[in-house]
Amino acid sequence: MAQSLAKLITHIIFSTKDRRALITPDIREQLNAYLTGILNNLDSPSIRVNCVADHAHVLCVLSRNRALADVVEEVKKASSKWIKTKGPAFRTFYWQAGYGAFSVSPSNVDAVRDYIIRQEEHHRKVTFQDELVRFLKRHGVDYDERYLWT
């Protein structure tokens, strides 16, 4: 094949450090837009981004020229630096070191996008910790509970 072709749809989830509820309603839309811009600049266009108080969900088409770890690292680094400029309440903002990333079938994109949109409603019933463990189990990802929340 003369060209490299790929379409890797990925659902990425990452938390604030210590799952601190630092993403306030007044900054969420700006943060969502900023994350979207970073992803676009990394040739990984977003399908949907939505942050809640203590974590972010990103649905994107991963660049075929960049490793997932590099995309996530840059998204988290740039957005953390940006949010710290938004006032004293955000000076101690950091993302947690790790992340979860899950492949999404094209036939499931609409369902995942809707799920991401309804995060606030969803988290009235399910904690972030329970949510992430469900994702890990559903996708058959091995994990060590001792290191999951550090």
CORWOQUI-V853740 format. One record per run of one state. SS is the DSSP state (h for helix, s for strand, l for the rest). FROM is the first residue (numbers start at 1). LEN is the number of residues. If there is no record, write none. Layout:
# CORWOQUI-V853740
SS/FROM/LEN ; SS/FROM/LEN
This chain:
# CORWOQUI-V853740
l/1/7 ; s/8/9 ; h/17/3 ; l/20/5 ; h/25/17 ; l/42/4 ; s/46/7 ; l/53/2 ; s/55/8 ; l/63/5 ; h/68/19 ; l/87/1 ; h/88/3 ; l/91/4 ; s/95/1 ; l/96/4 ; s/100/4 ; l/104/2 ; h/106/12 ; l/118/1 ; h/119/4 ; l/123/5 ; h/128/11 ; l/139/6 ; h/145/4 ; l/149/2
